Amino acid sequence: MKYEVIKYDTHKHLFDEAWRRCTGRGLHQDTKPFMLVSDLYISYEKKLLIKAFRKSIYEISKLNNEFKNYTYLLTDENGVIIDLIVPNRNSFSYLSIGIPLKEEFAGINAVSIVLNERETAFVKKNEHYLKCLSEIDCIAVPVFDNSCELIGSVDISSEYGLSDECAFTVFLIAKHTEYNFISLKKEMIKEKLEEVELKILKLTAEGKTDEEIAKMINRSISNVKYHKNKIFEILNVKNVKDCIYKAAKMDLI
């Protein structure tokens, strides 16, 4: 991902187009974001993402105590808030876990732009569509997995304004979150895979057939196929090509 910051001064046309979409949908500016019941479920993978996000915030905040004064949001790939770190309980009472920040629900905001453009976005107070968000500056950065799939976004918000330099800080947090997420997921997958399955994975990557693998590890062909199917399920893939690609990306082979 190239590092670019989308903001009103340099990308006015994107803000204008988003504004027209919001008015075209009939989204009222006095609307406040609301929780969607269907978006309350937190999968195990999202829990790993939250853990990676929390670890990243801790690592970055050790470098500068000033970072503790900001509000941090983590959303999933649909822009739903799945974690929230606030400096005090009274901050941003209209935002909570489960709130969707997609454009059709929350108008123009940094997260909605990230979802549309897959780039860093900086939205200042008077540039938001919803009035309830006009009290904050926010910067959001997309978070990708090791297959370059969007898995969420990291957002930093403040009632006291944000500088352009903050965009790079959020970018670093997002990159740390990506690294920590991939590391945690790799550890989780390794824990799920049996020793024999790691052997089968390695031999499959070397181009060996099921028959050859069965002879080499002294197992039946049906047993090799059973473990292969289990590997596919754990890696969430449907064929050998994708299996090898994903395993290589995660340094499993």
N, C-alpha and C positions, 0 to 999 in steps of 0.2 A: 504493500500500500504506500503510495506516495504521500508525503506530508503536505497537506494543503488545508488552510483554514477558511471555511465559508463564513463570510460575514456580510452585513448589509452594505458596507462601504464598497466592497469589491464584487458582490454577487446580488445586486439589487433585483435583478430579473427573477432570481429564484424566490426571493421573498414576495415579490409582486405576484408571481404565479401561484404561490402557496396561499396568499391572501385571497386571490380570486377563487381558488378551490374551496376555501373555508366559507366564504360568503355564498358560493354556489350550492354548497351542501346545506345552507341554512343554519350553520353553527352560530349560536348567539354568543356575543363577546362577554356577556355576563355569566356564561356557563362555568361551572366549576368541575374539574375532573372527578369522575366517579369510578368506583370499583366494579369490575365485571366479574361476576361469580365464576364464569368459565375460566378465568385467568388466575384463580387462587392456587391451583395445584403447582407444587414445586417438585420437579423431578429430581432424581439422584444426580443427574448431570448438572442441573442448575444449582444444586447444593454445592457441587464441586466448584462451580463458577463463583458462587458467593464466598466460599472459603478462599479461593484464589484472590478475589477482590479485597477481602478483609486483610489478607496477608500483604497485599500490595500497598494498601493505605498505611498499614503499620510501618512497612519498610520506608516509604516515602516520607511519612511524618517524622521519622527519626532524624531526617536530614534538616528539617526546618519546622519548628513548633507553630509557625504561622499557619500551616496547612490545617491545623486542628480547628481553626475558626471557620472553615468552610463547611458547606453541606455537600455530601457525596451521595449520588444515586447510582445504582446498578440496575440496568434493565435487561430483559431477555431479548431475543431476536425480534419479538413483536412490539418492543417498546414498553412492556409492562414492568413496573418497578418490582424488583425481587429483593432488593436490599437498600437500606437507607441509613446513613450515618449523619446525625445532626449535632451541632455544637451545644444546643440546649433543647428541651422538650417543647418550647414555644415556637421554635423555628419551623416555618413552612407547614403549618397545621393542615393545610388543604392537600398536602401530598402524603401518601402512605404506601406501604407495600400492597400491591394489587392494582394500583392506579395505572391505566394505560396512557401513554404519552404520544400515541399515534396522532397524526395530524387531524384525522376525522373526529377524534375525541377531545384533544387538547389544543387544537390549532397549531400555529407556528411556534415551535420551541426548538431548542438545540437537538434534543433526541429525535424529534420528528424529521428534522433535516438529515440527521445521520442515517435514519432508516431509508430515506429517499435517495440520498447521494453517496452513502458509504464513505463519507469524508468527515473530518473534524468540523464542528460548527460552533460559532460564537454568536449568541443572541443576547442583545442588551435589553434593559428594562422596557423601553418604549417600542421595542420591535416585536414583542409577543402579540399574538392575536387575542388571547383571553386576558381580560382585565386582572384576574386573580394572579396571573404570572408576571404582570407588569412591574412588580416590586423587586424583581431579581434579575441579575445577570447570570447567564448560564453558558457553560462550554461543555460540549459532549464529543466523545471520540468513539468510533466503532471498535468492537472487540471481535477478533476472528480466531477460528481454531486453526490447527495445523494444515487443514485442507482449504484454507482461505474462505471458509463459510462464515457468514456473520452469525455470531452467537449471542450478541448483546451490545450494550454500550455503557460507557462510564461517563457520568456527568458531574461537574462541580458547579455549585450555585452559591451566590452570595447576595445579600441585601445591600452590601456596602460597596458593590462594584468589583469588577475583575479586570485585570490588565491583560494586554496581549501576551505577556510572558506566561500567564497562567495556562494558556493553551498548550504550551510545551510541557508544563507540569502534568496536565491531564493526559497528554499523549504518553508520557512516561508511565503513568499509573496504568493506562490501558495496555501498554506493551508488557509491563510487569504482570498484569492480570492474565494476559495471554500466555506468557511463559509459565506462570504458576499453575494455570489451568491445565495446560498440556502436560506438565510434570506430574500433577496430581492424578490426571486421567491415566497416564502411563503407569503409575504405581498401582492404581486401582485395577487396571487390566491385567498387569503382571500377577497380581494377587489372585485373580480369577482363573488365570490359565495354569493348568497343571504342567508339570515338567515334560510329560510326554507330548503335550500339545505344543509347547515351545519347540520341541524337536521336530514335530510334524510341520510346523510353520516354517522352520528353517529349511527343511528338506524340500518343501513345496516351493519355496522361493528359489531353490537351486534347480528347479525344473523336474524333480523326481515325480514319477507317477504314483498313484495309490498303491499299486502292486509292488513297486520298488521300495516304497516307504515301509510297507507291511513287512517285507523281508528284512529290511535294515534294522527295524526296531522290534522284530519278533512279535508282531501282532497280526491279527486277521485283517483282511481288507475291509470287512464290515466295521471292525473296531476303528480303523483309520478314518473311514468315512464318518463314523459317529463323532469322533473328536474334531474332524474338519468342520462338520456342521456346527459344533459347539463353538469353535473358533470364529466362524462366520457370525454367529449370534452375538458373541461377546464384542467383536469389532464392528458389529452393525453393518455388515457388507453382504452382498448376494453372490459374488463370484470370486474366483481365484485372483484375477487381475486386481480388483479393488482391495482384496485382502492383503496381497503382497505390497501394494502401494501404501495402504494405511499402516501396515506393520513396519514398513521401512521408515515412514514419516515419524513413527513413534519410537524408532530405534529398538524394535523388538526382534529384528533379524540382522 
